[in-house]
């Protein structure tokens, strides 16, 4: 169990996890394919961390991949917001990054995602670049991406955030 939240965080091992993750990704992202930085990424091909609640049910998941000196968080989501599962998953992937010997973690989010921007920045990630029109391009690959976000903000751009991993 995660000491401060009570979540059990572990790597996904396929089997039953795979079915639960596929259903979770279908509910949240409309399927296993996400589009980011002009690339269609199949979440089923990536390592995943799962967060299980005290009842043993899936409370959240994070997928990632390592390239060069960095770990990219490809997707992170909680079944219910504001309960600590996202923070627990992010902390767990920092441990994965250190084990992989990478120097930084990075991810992208869209310009309208105010909750995510607040969440990431409060945990030390910094905006390092903006790709104007990236979501417009992504929408050509995945038309189900909405044109307007939850806050009534038109979705057009990707913001890249990074966290430098401190070596110990």
Phi and psi in radians as a Rosetta constraint file:
Dihedral C 1 N 2 CA 2 C 2 CIRCULARHARMONIC -1.199 0.35
Dihedral N 2 CA 2 C 2 N 3 CIRCULARHARMONIC 2.247 0.35
Dihedral C 2 N 3 CA 3 C 3 CIRCULARHARMONIC -1.015 0.35
Dihedral N 3 CA 3 C 3 N 4 CIRCULARHARMONIC -0.631 0.35
Dihedral C 3 N 4 CA 4 C 4 CIRCULARHARMONIC -1.667 0.35
Dihedral N 4 CA 4 C 4 N 5 CIRCULARHARMONIC -0.286 0.35
Dihedral C 4 N 5 CA 5 C 5 CIRCULARHARMONIC -2.097 0.35
Dihedral N 5 CA 5 C 5 N 6 CIRCULARHARMONIC -0.316 0.35
Dihedral C 5 N 6 CA 6 C 6 CIRCULARHARMONIC 1.472 0.35
Dihedral N 6 CA 6 C 6 N 7 CIRCULARHARMONIC 0.058 0.35
Dihedral C 6 N 7 CA 7 C 7 CIRCULARHARMONIC -1.376 0.35
Dihedral N 7 CA 7 C 7 N 8 CIRCULARHARMONIC 2.457 0.35
Dihedral C 7 N 8 CA 8 C 8 CIRCULARHARMONIC -1.634 0.35
Dihedral N 8 CA 8 C 8 N 9 CIRCULARHARMONIC 2.044 0.35
Dihedral C 8 N 9 CA 9 C 9 CIRCULARHARMONIC -1.889 0.35
Dihedral N 9 CA 9 C 9 N 10 CIRCULARHARMONIC 2.233 0.35
Dihedral C 9 N 10 CA 10 C 10 CIRCULARHARMONIC -2.654 0.35
Dihedral N 10 CA 10 C 10 N 11 CIRCULARHARMONIC 2.857 0.35
Dihedral C 10 N 11 CA 11 C 11 CIRCULARHARMONIC -1.247 0.35
Dihedral N 11 CA 11 C 11 N 12 CIRCULARHARMONIC 2.567 0.35
Dihedral C 11 N 12 CA 12 C 12 CIRCULARHARMONIC -1.364 0.35
Dihedral N 12 CA 12 C 12 N 13 CIRCULARHARMONIC 2.437 0.35
Dihedral C 12 N 13 CA 13 C 13 CIRCULARHARMONIC -2.000 0.35
Dihedral N 13 CA 13 C 13 N 14 CIRCULARHARMONIC 0.293 0.35
Dihedral C 13 N 14 CA 14 C 14 CIRCULARHARMONIC 1.434 0.35
Dihedral N 14 CA 14 C 14 N 15 CIRCULARHARMONIC -2.729 0.35
Dihedral C 14 N 15 CA 15 C 15 CIRCULARHARMONIC 0.987 0.35
Dihedral N 15 CA 15 C 15 N 16 CIRCULARHARMONIC -2.199 0.35
Dihedral C 15 N 16 CA 16 C 16 CIRCULARHARMONIC -1.059 0.35
Dihedral N 16 CA 16 C 16 N 17 CIRCULARHARMONIC -0.637 0.35
Dihedral C 16 N 17 CA 17 C 17 CIRCULARHARMONIC -0.975 0.35
Dihedral N 17 CA 17 C 17 N 18 CIRCULARHARMONIC -0.745 0.35
Dihedral C 17 N 18 CA 18 C 18 CIRCULARHARMONIC -1.047 0.35
Dihedral N 18 CA 18 C 18 N 19 CIRCULARHARMONIC -0.805 0.35
Dihedral C 18 N 19 CA 19 C 19 CIRCULARHARMONIC -1.097 0.35
Dihedral N 19 CA 19 C 19 N 20 CIRCULARHARMONIC -0.760 0.35
Dihedral C 19 N 20 CA 20 C 20 CIRCULARHARMONIC -1.138 0.35
Dihedral N 20 CA 20 C 20 N 21 CIRCULARHARMONIC -0.762 0.35
Dihedral C 20 N 21 CA 21 C 21 CIRCULARHARMONIC -1.104 0.35
Dihedral N 21 CA 21 C 21 N 22 CIRCULARHARMONIC -0.742 0.35
Dihedral C 21 N 22 CA 22 C 22 CIRCULARHARMONIC -1.055 0.35
Dihedral N 22 CA 22 C 22 N 23 CIRCULARHARMONIC -0.742 0.35
Dihedral C 22 N 23 CA 23 C 23 CIRCULARHARMONIC -1.127 0.35
Dihedral N 23 CA 23 C 23 N 24 CIRCULARHARMONIC -0.748 0.35
Dihedral C 23 N 24 CA 24 C 24 CIRCULARHARMONIC -1.053 0.35
Dihedral N 24 CA 24 C 24 N 25 CIRCULARHARMONIC -0.842 0.35
Dihedral C 24 N 25 CA 25 C 25 CIRCULARHARMONIC -1.163 0.35
Dihedral N 25 CA 25 C 25 N 26 CIRCULARHARMONIC -0.578 0.35
Dihedral C 25 N 26 CA 26 C 26 CIRCULARHARMONIC -1.104 0.35
Dihedral N 26 CA 26 C 26 N 27 CIRCULARHARMONIC -0.770 0.35
Dihedral C 26 N 27 CA 27 C 27 CIRCULARHARMONIC -1.136 0.35
Dihedral N 27 CA 27 C 27 N 28 CIRCULARHARMONIC -0.737 0.35
Dihedral C 27 N 28 CA 28 C 28 CIRCULARHARMONIC -1.529 0.35
Dihedral N 28 CA 28 C 28 N 29 CIRCULARHARMONIC -0.728 0.35
Dihedral C 28 N 29 CA 29 C 29 CIRCULARHARMONIC -1.995 0.35
Dihedral N 29 CA 29 C 29 N 30 CIRCULARHARMONIC 0.044 0.35
Dihedral C 29 N 30 CA 30 C 30 CIRCULARHARMONIC 1.345 0.35
Dihedral N 30 CA 30 C 30 N 31 CIRCULARHARMONIC 0.311 0.35
Dihedral C 30 N 31 CA 31 C 31 CIRCULARHARMONIC 2.420 0.35
Dihedral N 31 CA 31 C 31 N 32 CIRCULARHARMONIC -3.080 0.35
Dihedral C 31 N 32 CA 32 C 32 CIRCULARHARMONIC -1.437 0.35
Dihedral N 32 CA 32 C 32 N 33 CIRCULARHARMONIC -0.081 0.35
Dihedral C 32 N 33 CA 33 C 33 CIRCULARHARMONIC -1.768 0.35
Dihedral N 33 CA 33 C 33 N 34 CIRCULARHARMONIC 2.180 0.35
Dihedral C 33 N 34 CA 34 C 34 CIRCULARHARMONIC -2.016 0.35
Dihedral N 34 CA 34 C 34 N 35 CIRCULARHARMONIC 2.656 0.35
Dihedral C 34 N 35 CA 35 C 35 CIRCULARHARMONIC -2.040 0.35
Dihedral N 35 CA 35 C 35 N 36 CIRCULARHARMONIC 2.155 0.35
Dihedral C 35 N 36 CA 36 C 36 CIRCULARHARMONIC -2.566 0.35
Dihedral N 36 CA 36 C 36 N 37 CIRCULARHARMONIC 2.551 0.35
Dihedral C 36 N 37 CA 37 C 37 CIRCULARHARMONIC 0.675 0.35
Dihedral N 37 CA 37 C 37 N 38 CIRCULARHARMONIC 0.915 0.35
Dihedral C 37 N 38 CA 38 C 38 CIRCULARHARMONIC 1.089 0.35
Dihedral N 38 CA 38 C 38 N 39 CIRCULARHARMONIC 0.504 0.35
Dihedral C 38 N 39 CA 39 C 39 CIRCULARHARMONIC -2.390 0.35
Dihedral N 39 CA 39 C 39 N 40 CIRCULARHARMONIC 2.335 0.35
Dihedral C 39 N 40 CA 40 C 40 CIRCULARHARMONIC -1.498 0.35
Dihedral N 40 CA 40 C 40 N 41 CIRCULARHARMONIC 2.164 0.35
Dihedral C 40 N 41 CA 41 C 41 CIRCULARHARMONIC -2.083 0.35
Dihedral N 41 CA 41 C 41 N 42 CIRCULARHARMONIC 2.214 0.35
Dihedral C 41 N 42 CA 42 C 42 CIRCULARHARMONIC -1.569 0.35
Dihedral N 42 CA 42 C 42 N 43 CIRCULARHARMONIC 1.913 0.35
Dihedral C 42 N 43 CA 43 C 43 CIRCULARHARMONIC -1.065 0.35
Dihedral N 43 CA 43 C 43 N 44 CIRCULARHARMONIC -0.409 0.35
Dihedral C 43 N 44 CA 44 C 44 CIRCULARHARMONIC -1.189 0.35
Dihedral N 44 CA 44 C 44 N 45 CIRCULARHARMONIC -0.306 0.35
Dihedral C 44 N 45 CA 45 C 45 CIRCULARHARMONIC -1.643 0.35
Dihedral N 45 CA 45 C 45 N 46 CIRCULARHARMONIC -0.003 0.35
Dihedral C 45 N 46 CA 46 C 46 CIRCULARHARMONIC -1.892 0.35
Dihedral N 46 CA 46 C 46 N 47 CIRCULARHARMONIC 2.656 0.35
Dihedral C 46 N 47 CA 47 C 47 CIRCULARHARMONIC -1.114 0.35
Dihedral N 47 CA 47 C 47 N 48 CIRCULARHARMONIC 2.629 0.35
Dihedral C 47 N 48 CA 48 C 48 CIRCULARHARMONIC -2.387 0.35
Dihedral N 48 CA 48 C 48 N 49 CIRCULARHARMONIC 2.542 0.35
Dihedral C 48 N 49 CA 49 C 49 CIRCULARHARMONIC -1.838 0.35
Dihedral N 49 CA 49 C 49 N 50 CIRCULARHARMONIC 2.414 0.35
Dihedral C 49 N 50 CA 50 C 50 CIRCULARHARMONIC -2.071 0.35
Dihedral N 50 CA 50 C 50 N 51 CIRCULARHARMONIC 2.549 0.35
Dihedral C 50 N 51 CA 51 C 51 CIRCULARHARMONIC -1.944 0.35
Dihedral N 51 CA 51 C 51 N 52 CIRCULARHARMONIC 2.162 0.35
Dihedral C 51 N 52 CA 52 C 52 CIRCULARHARMONIC -1.919 0.35
Dihedral N 52 CA 52 C 52 N 53 CIRCULARHARMONIC 2.400 0.35
Dihedral C 52 N 53 CA 53 C 53 CIRCULARHARMONIC -1.386 0.35
Dihedral N 53 CA 53 C 53 N 54 CIRCULARHARMONIC 3.081 0.35
Dihedral C 53 N 54 CA 54 C 54 CIRCULARHARMONIC -1.000 0.35
Dihedral N 54 CA 54 C 54 N 55 CIRCULARHARMONIC -0.443 0.35
Dihedral C 54 N 55 CA 55 C 55 CIRCULARHARMONIC -1.478 0.35
Dihedral N 55 CA 55 C 55 N 56 CIRCULARHARMONIC -0.016 0.35
Dihedral C 55 N 56 CA 56 C 56 CIRCULARHARMONIC 1.454 0.35
Dihedral N 56 CA 56 C 56 N 57 CIRCULARHARMONIC 0.012 0.35
Dihedral C 56 N 57 CA 57 C 57 CIRCULARHARMONIC -1.522 0.35
Dihedral N 57 CA 57 C 57 N 58 CIRCULARHARMONIC 2.671 0.35
Dihedral C 57 N 58 CA 58 C 58 CIRCULARHARMONIC -1.117 0.35
Dihedral N 58 CA 58 C 58 N 59 CIRCULARHARMONIC 2.128 0.35
Dihedral C 58 N 59 CA 59 C 59 CIRCULARHARMONIC -1.857 0.35
Dihedral N 59 CA 59 C 59 N 60 CIRCULARHARMONIC -0.315 0.35
Dihedral C 59 N 60 CA 60 C 60 CIRCULARHARMONIC -3.128 0.35
Dihedral N 60 CA 60 C 60 N 61 CIRCULARHARMONIC 2.928 0.35
Dihedral C 60 N 61 CA 61 C 61 CIRCULARHARMONIC -2.667 0.35
Dihedral N 61 CA 61 C 61 N 62 CIRCULARHARMONIC 2.670 0.35
Dihedral C 61 N 62 CA 62 C 62 CIRCULARHARMONIC -2.432 0.35
Dihedral N 62 CA 62 C 62 N 63 CIRCULARHARMONIC 2.301 0.35
Dihedral C 62 N 63 CA 63 C 63 CIRCULARHARMONIC -1.993 0.35
Dihedral N 63 CA 63 C 63 N 64 CIRCULARHARMONIC 2.651 0.35
Dihedral C 63 N 64 CA 64 C 64 CIRCULARHARMONIC -2.648 0.35
Dihedral N 64 CA 64 C 64 N 65 CIRCULARHARMONIC 2.949 0.35
Dihedral C 64 N 65 CA 65 C 65 CIRCULARHARMONIC -2.623 0.35
Dihedral N 65 CA 65 C 65 N 66 CIRCULARHARMONIC 2.647 0.35
Dihedral C 65 N 66 CA 66 C 66 CIRCULARHARMONIC -1.887 0.35
Dihedral N 66 CA 66 C 66 N 67 CIRCULARHARMONIC 2.363 0.35
Dihedral C 66 N 67 CA 67 C 67 CIRCULARHARMONIC -2.562 0.35
Dihedral N 67 CA 67 C 67 N 68 CIRCULARHARMONIC 2.168 0.35
Dihedral C 67 N 68 CA 68 C 68 CIRCULARHARMONIC 1.103 0.35
Dihedral N 68 CA 68 C 68 N 69 CIRCULARHARMONIC -2.253 0.35
Dihedral C 68 N 69 CA 69 C 69 CIRCULARHARMONIC -1.692 0.35
Dihedral N 69 CA 69 C 69 N 70 CIRCULARHARMONIC 0.340 0.35
Dihedral C 69 N 70 CA 70 C 70 CIRCULARHARMONIC -2.405 0.35
Dihedral N 70 CA 70 C 70 N 71 CIRCULARHARMONIC 2.676 0.35
Dihedral C 70 N 71 CA 71 C 71 CIRCULARHARMONIC -1.919 0.35
Dihedral N 71 CA 71 C 71 N 72 CIRCULARHARMONIC 2.166 0.35
Dihedral C 71 N 72 CA 72 C 72 CIRCULARHARMONIC -1.700 0.35
Dihedral N 72 CA 72 C 72 N 73 CIRCULARHARMONIC 2.181 0.35
Dihedral C 72 N 73 CA 73 C 73 CIRCULARHARMONIC -1.439 0.35
Dihedral N 73 CA 73 C 73 N 74 CIRCULARHARMONIC 1.940 0.35
Dihedral C 73 N 74 CA 74 C 74 CIRCULARHARMONIC -1.474 0.35
Dihedral N 74 CA 74 C 74 N 75 CIRCULARHARMONIC -0.692 0.35
Dihedral C 74 N 75 CA 75 C 75 CIRCULARHARMONIC -2.594 0.35
Dihedral N 75 CA 75 C 75 N 76 CIRCULARHARMONIC 2.543 0.35
Dihedral C 75 N 76 CA 76 C 76 CIRCULARHARMONIC -2.582 0.35
Dihedral N 76 CA 76 C 76 N 77 CIRCULARHARMONIC 2.314 0.35
Dihedral C 76 N 77 CA 77 C 77 CIRCULARHARMONIC -2.750 0.35
Dihedral N 77 CA 77 C 77 N 78 CIRCULARHARMONIC 2.617 0.35
Dihedral C 77 N 78 CA 78 C 78 CIRCULARHARMONIC -2.050 0.35
Dihedral N 78 CA 78 C 78 N 79 CIRCULARHARMONIC 2.544 0.35
Dihedral C 78 N 79 CA 79 C 79 CIRCULARHARMONIC -1.145 0.35
Dihedral N 79 CA 79 C 79 N 80 CIRCULARHARMONIC -0.592 0.35
Dihedral C 79 N 80 CA 80 C 80 CIRCULARHARMONIC -2.310 0.35
Dihedral N 80 CA 80 C 80 N 81 CIRCULARHARMONIC 2.329 0.35
Dihedral C 80 N 81 CA 81 C 81 CIRCULARHARMONIC -1.364 0.35
Dihedral N 81 CA 81 C 81 N 82 CIRCULARHARMONIC 2.768 0.35
Dihedral C 81 N 82 CA 82 C 82 CIRCULARHARMONIC 1.091 0.35
Dihedral N 82 CA 82 C 82 N 83 CIRCULARHARMONIC 0.607 0.35
Dihedral C 82 N 83 CA 83 C 83 CIRCULARHARMONIC -2.116 0.35
Dihedral N 83 CA 83 C 83 N 84 CIRCULARHARMONIC 0.117 0.35
Dihedral C 83 N 84 CA 84 C 84 CIRCULARHARMONIC 1.657 0.35
Dihedral N 84 CA 84 C 84 N 85 CIRCULARHARMONIC -0.143 0.35
Dihedral C 84 N 85 CA 85 C 85 CIRCULARHARMONIC -1.185 0.35
Dihedral N 85 CA 85 C 85 N 86 CIRCULARHARMONIC -0.674 0.35
Dihedral C 85 N 86 CA 86 C 86 CIRCULARHARMONIC -1.087 0.35
Dihedral N 86 CA 86 C 86 N 87 CIRCULARHARMONIC -0.762 0.35
Dihedral C 86 N 87 CA 87 C 87 CIRCULARHARMONIC -1.109 0.35
Dihedral N 87 CA 87 C 87 N 88 CIRCULARHARMONIC -0.678 0.35
Dihedral C 87 N 88 CA 88 C 88 CIRCULARHARMONIC -1.157 0.35
Dihedral N 88 CA 88 C 88 N 89 CIRCULARHARMONIC -0.708 0.35
Dihedral C 88 N 89 CA 89 C 89 CIRCULARHARMONIC -1.151 0.35
Dihedral N 89 CA 89 C 89 N 90 CIRCULARHARMONIC -0.736 0.35
Dihedral C 89 N 90 CA 90 C 90 CIRCULARHARMONIC -1.127 0.35
Dihedral N 90 CA 90 C 90 N 91 CIRCULARHARMONIC -0.723 0.35
Dihedral C 90 N 91 CA 91 C 91 CIRCULARHARMONIC -1.098 0.35
Dihedral N 91 CA 91 C 91 N 92 CIRCULARHARMONIC -0.684 0.35
Dihedral C 91 N 92 CA 92 C 92 CIRCULARHARMONIC -1.173 0.35
Dihedral N 92 CA 92 C 92 N 93 CIRCULARHARMONIC -0.621 0.35
Dihedral C 92 N 93 CA 93 C 93 CIRCULARHARMONIC -1.286 0.35
Dihedral N 93 CA 93 C 93 N 94 CIRCULARHARMONIC -0.440 0.35
Dihedral C 93 N 94 CA 94 C 94 CIRCULARHARMONIC -1.092 0.35
Dihedral N 94 CA 94 C 94 N 95 CIRCULARHARMONIC -0.706 0.35
Dihedral C 94 N 95 CA 95 C 95 CIRCULARHARMONIC -1.079 0.35
Dihedral N 95 CA 95 C 95 N 96 CIRCULARHARMONIC -0.738 0.35
Dihedral C 95 N 96 CA 96 C 96 CIRCULARHARMONIC -1.071 0.35
Dihedral N 96 CA 96 C 96 N 97 CIRCULARHARMONIC -0.725 0.35
Dihedral C 96 N 97 CA 97 C 97 CIRCULARHARMONIC -1.103 0.35
Dihedral N 97 CA 97 C 97 N 98 CIRCULARHARMONIC -0.767 0.35
Dihedral C 97 N 98 CA 98 C 98 CIRCULARHARMONIC -1.095 0.35
Dihedral N 98 CA 98 C 98 N 99 CIRCULARHARMONIC -0.730 0.35
Dihedral C 98 N 99 CA 99 C 99 CIRCULARHARMONIC -1.118 0.35
Dihedral N 99 CA 99 C 99 N 100 CIRCULARHARMONIC -0.564 0.35
Dihedral C 99 N 100 CA 100 C 100 CIRCULARHARMONIC -1.424 0.35
Dihedral N 100 CA 100 C 100 N 101 CIRCULARHARMONIC -0.148 0.35
Dihedral C 100 N 101 CA 101 C 101 CIRCULARHARMONIC 1.330 0.35
Dihedral N 101 CA 101 C 101 N 102 CIRCULARHARMONIC 0.398 0.35
Dihedral C 101 N 102 CA 102 C 102 CIRCULARHARMONIC -1.538 0.35
Dihedral N 102 CA 102 C 102 N 103 CIRCULARHARMONIC 2.779 0.35
Dihedral C 102 N 103 CA 103 C 103 CIRCULARHARMONIC -1.689 0.35
Dihedral N 103 CA 103 C 103 N 104 CIRCULARHARMONIC -0.270 0.35
Dihedral C 103 N 104 CA 104 C 104 CIRCULARHARMONIC -2.706 0.35
Dihedral N 104 CA 104 C 104 N 105 CIRCULARHARMONIC 2.774 0.35
Dihedral C 104 N 105 CA 105 C 105 CIRCULARHARMONIC -2.011 0.35
Dihedral N 105 CA 105 C 105 N 106 CIRCULARHARMONIC 2.454 0.35
Dihedral C 105 N 106 CA 106 C 106 CIRCULARHARMONIC -2.471 0.35
Dihedral N 106 CA 106 C 106 N 107 CIRCULARHARMONIC 2.837 0.35
Dihedral C 106 N 107 CA 107 C 107 CIRCULARHARMONIC -2.841 0.35
Dihedral N 107 CA 107 C 107 N 108 CIRCULARHARMONIC 2.935 0.35
Dihedral C 107 N 108 CA 108 C 108 CIRCULARHARMONIC -2.150 0.35
Dihedral N 108 CA 108 C 108 N 109 CIRCULARHARMONIC 2.638 0.35
Dihedral C 108 N 109 CA 109 C 109 CIRCULARHARMONIC -2.454 0.35
Dihedral N 109 CA 109 C 109 N 110 CIRCULARHARMONIC 2.930 0.35
Dihedral C 109 N 110 CA 110 C 110 CIRCULARHARMONIC -1.579 0.35
Dihedral N 110 CA 110 C 110 N 111 CIRCULARHARMONIC 2.766 0.35
Dihedral C 110 N 111 CA 111 C 111 CIRCULARHARMONIC -1.049 0.35
Dihedral N 111 CA 111 C 111 N 112 CIRCULARHARMONIC -0.410 0.35
Dihedral C 111 N 112 CA 112 C 112 CIRCULARHARMONIC -1.528 0.35
Dihedral N 112 CA 112 C 112 N 113 CIRCULARHARMONIC -0.202 0.35
Dihedral C 112 N 113 CA 113 C 113 CIRCULARHARMONIC -1.465 0.35
Dihedral N 113 CA 113 C 113 N 114 CIRCULARHARMONIC 1.315 0.35
Dihedral C 113 N 114 CA 114 C 114 CIRCULARHARMONIC -1.111 0.35
Dihedral N 114 CA 114 C 114 N 115 CIRCULARHARMONIC -0.667 0.35
Dihedral C 114 N 115 CA 115 C 115 CIRCULARHARMONIC -1.082 0.35
Dihedral N 115 CA 115 C 115 N 116 CIRCULARHARMONIC -0.786 0.35
Dihedral C 115 N 116 CA 116 C 116 CIRCULARHARMONIC -1.142 0.35
Dihedral N 116 CA 116 C 116 N 117 CIRCULARHARMONIC -0.737 0.35
Dihedral C 116 N 117 CA 117 C 117 CIRCULARHARMONIC -1.065 0.35
Dihedral N 117 CA 117 C 117 N 118 CIRCULARHARMONIC -0.743 0.35
Dihedral C 117 N 118 CA 118 C 118 CIRCULARHARMONIC -1.116 0.35
Dihedral N 118 CA 118 C 118 N 119 CIRCULARHARMONIC -0.812 0.35
Dihedral C 118 N 119 CA 119 C 119 CIRCULARHARMONIC -0.994 0.35
Dihedral N 119 CA 119 C 119 N 120 CIRCULARHARMONIC -0.920 0.35
Dihedral C 119 N 120 CA 120 C 120 CIRCULARHARMONIC -1.165 0.35
Dihedral N 120 CA 120 C 120 N 121 CIRCULARHARMONIC -0.774 0.35
Dihedral C 120 N 121 CA 121 C 121 CIRCULARHARMONIC -1.167 0.35
Dihedral N 121 CA 121 C 121 N 122 CIRCULARHARMONIC -0.588 0.35
Dihedral C 121 N 122 CA 122 C 122 CIRCULARHARMONIC -1.176 0.35
Dihedral N 122 CA 122 C 122 N 123 CIRCULARHARMONIC -0.306 0.35
Dihedral C 122 N 123 CA 123 C 123 CIRCULARHARMONIC -1.833 0.35
Dihedral N 123 CA 123 C 123 N 124 CIRCULARHARMONIC 0.284 0.35
Dihedral C 123 N 124 CA 124 C 124 CIRCULARHARMONIC 1.661 0.35
Dihedral N 124 CA 124 C 124 N 125 CIRCULARHARMONIC -0.080 0.35
Dihedral C 124 N 125 CA 125 C 125 CIRCULARHARMONIC -1.308 0.35
Dihedral N 125 CA 125 C 125 N 126 CIRCULARHARMONIC 2.550 0.35
Dihedral C 125 N 126 CA 126 C 126 CIRCULARHARMONIC -2.149 0.35
Dihedral N 126 CA 126 C 126 N 127 CIRCULARHARMONIC 2.518 0.35
Dihedral C 126 N 127 CA 127 C 127 CIRCULARHARMONIC -1.227 0.35
Dihedral N 127 CA 127 C 127 N 128 CIRCULARHARMONIC 2.160 0.35
Dihedral C 127 N 128 CA 128 C 128 CIRCULARHARMONIC -2.000 0.35
Dihedral N 128 CA 128 C 128 N 129 CIRCULARHARMONIC -0.307 0.35
Dihedral C 128 N 129 CA 129 C 129 CIRCULARHARMONIC -2.883 0.35
Dihedral N 129 CA 129 C 129 N 130 CIRCULARHARMONIC 2.830 0.35
Dihedral C 129 N 130 CA 130 C 130 CIRCULARHARMONIC -2.242 0.35
Dihedral N 130 CA 130 C 130 N 131 CIRCULARHARMONIC 2.350 0.35
Dihedral C 130 N 131 CA 131 C 131 CIRCULARHARMONIC -1.942 0.35
Dihedral N 131 CA 131 C 131 N 132 CIRCULARHARMONIC 1.629 0.35
Dihedral C 131 N 132 CA 132 C 132 CIRCULARHARMONIC -1.061 0.35
Dihedral N 132 CA 132 C 132 N 133 CIRCULARHARMONIC 2.298 0.35
Dihedral C 132 N 133 CA 133 C 133 CIRCULARHARMONIC 1.428 0.35
Dihedral N 133 CA 133 C 133 N 134 CIRCULARHARMONIC 0.034 0.35
Dihedral C 133 N 134 CA 134 C 134 CIRCULARHARMONIC -1.083 0.35
Dihedral N 134 CA 134 C 134 N 135 CIRCULARHARMONIC -0.668 0.35
Dihedral C 134 N 135 CA 135 C 135 CIRCULARHARMONIC -1.298 0.35
Dihedral N 135 CA 135 C 135 N 136 CIRCULARHARMONIC -0.575 0.35
Dihedral C 135 N 136 CA 136 C 136 CIRCULARHARMONIC -1.049 0.35
Dihedral N 136 CA 136 C 136 N 137 CIRCULARHARMONIC -0.737 0.35
Dihedral C 136 N 137 CA 137 C 137 CIRCULARHARMONIC -1.163 0.35
Dihedral N 137 CA 137 C 137 N 138 CIRCULARHARMONIC -0.719 0.35
Dihedral C 137 N 138 CA 138 C 138 CIRCULARHARMONIC -1.083 0.35
Dihedral N 138 CA 138 C 138 N 139 CIRCULARHARMONIC -0.622 0.35
Dihedral C 138 N 139 CA 139 C 139 CIRCULARHARMONIC -1.105 0.35
Dihedral N 139 CA 139 C 139 N 140 CIRCULARHARMONIC -0.487 0.35
Dihedral C 139 N 140 CA 140 C 140 CIRCULARHARMONIC -1.177 0.35
Dihedral N 140 CA 140 C 140 N 141 CIRCULARHARMONIC -0.553 0.35
Dihedral C 140 N 141 CA 141 C 141 CIRCULARHARMONIC -1.467 0.35
Dihedral N 141 CA 141 C 141 N 142 CIRCULARHARMONIC -0.565 0.35
Dihedral C 141 N 142 CA 142 C 142 CIRCULARHARMONIC -2.379 0.35
Dihedral N 142 CA 142 C 142 N 143 CIRCULARHARMONIC 1.505 0.35
Dihedral C 142 N 143 CA 143 C 143 CIRCULARHARMONIC -1.036 0.35
Dihedral N 143 CA 143 C 143 N 144 CIRCULARHARMONIC -0.286 0.35
Dihedral C 143 N 144 CA 144 C 144 CIRCULARHARMONIC -1.295 0.35
Dihedral N 144 CA 144 C 144 N 145 CIRCULARHARMONIC -0.158 0.35
Dihedral C 144 N 145 CA 145 C 145 CIRCULARHARMONIC -1.143 0.35
Dihedral N 145 CA 145 C 145 N 146 CIRCULARHARMONIC 2.163 0.35
Dihedral C 145 N 146 CA 146 C 146 CIRCULARHARMONIC -1.168 0.35
Dihedral N 146 CA 146 C 146 N 147 CIRCULARHARMONIC 2.718 0.35
Dihedral C 146 N 147 CA 147 C 147 CIRCULARHARMONIC -1.475 0.35
Dihedral N 147 CA 147 C 147 N 148 CIRCULARHARMONIC -0.410 0.35
Dihedral C 147 N 148 CA 148 C 148 CIRCULARHARMONIC -2.302 0.35
Dihedral N 148 CA 148 C 148 N 149 CIRCULARHARMONIC 2.388 0.35
Dihedral C 148 N 149 CA 149 C 149 CIRCULARHARMONIC -1.500 0.35
Dihedral N 149 CA 149 C 149 N 150 CIRCULARHARMONIC -3.106 0.35
Dihedral C 149 N 150 CA 150 C 150 CIRCULARHARMONIC -1.017 0.35
Dihedral N 150 CA 150 C 150 N 151 CIRCULARHARMONIC -0.523 0.35
Dihedral C 150 N 151 CA 151 C 151 CIRCULARHARMONIC -1.638 0.35
Dihedral N 151 CA 151 C 151 N 152 CIRCULARHARMONIC 0.251 0.35
Dihedral C 151 N 152 CA 152 C 152 CIRCULARHARMONIC 1.295 0.35
Dihedral N 152 CA 152 C 152 N 153 CIRCULARHARMONIC 0.286 0.35
Dihedral C 152 N 153 CA 153 C 153 CIRCULARHARMONIC -1.668 0.35
Dihedral N 153 CA 153 C 153 N 154 CIRCULARHARMONIC 2.192 0.35
Dihedral C 153 N 154 CA 154 C 154 CIRCULARHARMONIC -1.043 0.35
Dihedral N 154 CA 154 C 154 N 155 CIRCULARHARMONIC 2.374 0.35
Dihedral C 154 N 155 CA 155 C 155 CIRCULARHARMONIC -1.689 0.35
Dihedral N 155 CA 155 C 155 N 156 CIRCULARHARMONIC 2.010 0.35
Dihedral C 155 N 156 CA 156 C 156 CIRCULARHARMONIC -2.280 0.35
Dihedral N 156 CA 156 C 156 N 157 CIRCULARHARMONIC -0.648 0.35
Dihedral C 156 N 157 CA 157 C 157 CIRCULARHARMONIC -2.085 0.35
Dihedral N 157 CA 157 C 157 N 158 CIRCULARHARMONIC 2.695 0.35
Dihedral C 157 N 158 CA 158 C 158 CIRCULARHARMONIC -1.801 0.35
Dihedral N 158 CA 158 C 158 N 159 CIRCULARHARMONIC 2.386 0.35
Dihedral C 158 N 159 CA 159 C 159 CIRCULARHARMONIC -1.892 0.35
Dihedral N 159 CA 159 C 159 N 160 CIRCULARHARMONIC 2.293 0.35
Dihedral C 159 N 160 CA 160 C 160 CIRCULARHARMONIC -1.750 0.35
Dihedral N 160 CA 160 C 160 N 161 CIRCULARHARMONIC 2.256 0.35
Dihedral C 160 N 161 CA 161 C 161 CIRCULARHARMONIC -2.090 0.35
Dihedral N 161 CA 161 C 161 N 162 CIRCULARHARMONIC 2.575 0.35
Dihedral C 161 N 162 CA 162 C 162 CIRCULARHARMONIC -2.385 0.35
Dihedral N 162 CA 162 C 162 N 163 CIRCULARHARMONIC 2.670 0.35
Dihedral C 162 N 163 CA 163 C 163 CIRCULARHARMONIC -2.256 0.35
Dihedral N 163 CA 163 C 163 N 164 CIRCULARHARMONIC 2.116 0.35
Dihedral C 163 N 164 CA 164 C 164 CIRCULARHARMONIC -1.382 0.35
Dihedral N 164 CA 164 C 164 N 165 CIRCULARHARMONIC 2.284 0.35
Dihedral C 164 N 165 CA 165 C 165 CIRCULARHARMONIC -1.491 0.35
Dihedral N 165 CA 165 C 165 N 166 CIRCULARHARMONIC 2.175 0.35
Dihedral C 165 N 166 CA 166 C 166 CIRCULARHARMONIC -1.377 0.35
Dihedral N 166 CA 166 C 166 N 167 CIRCULARHARMONIC 2.283 0.35
Dihedral C 166 N 167 CA 167 C 167 CIRCULARHARMONIC -1.459 0.35
Dihedral N 167 CA 167 C 167 N 168 CIRCULARHARMONIC 2.461 0.35
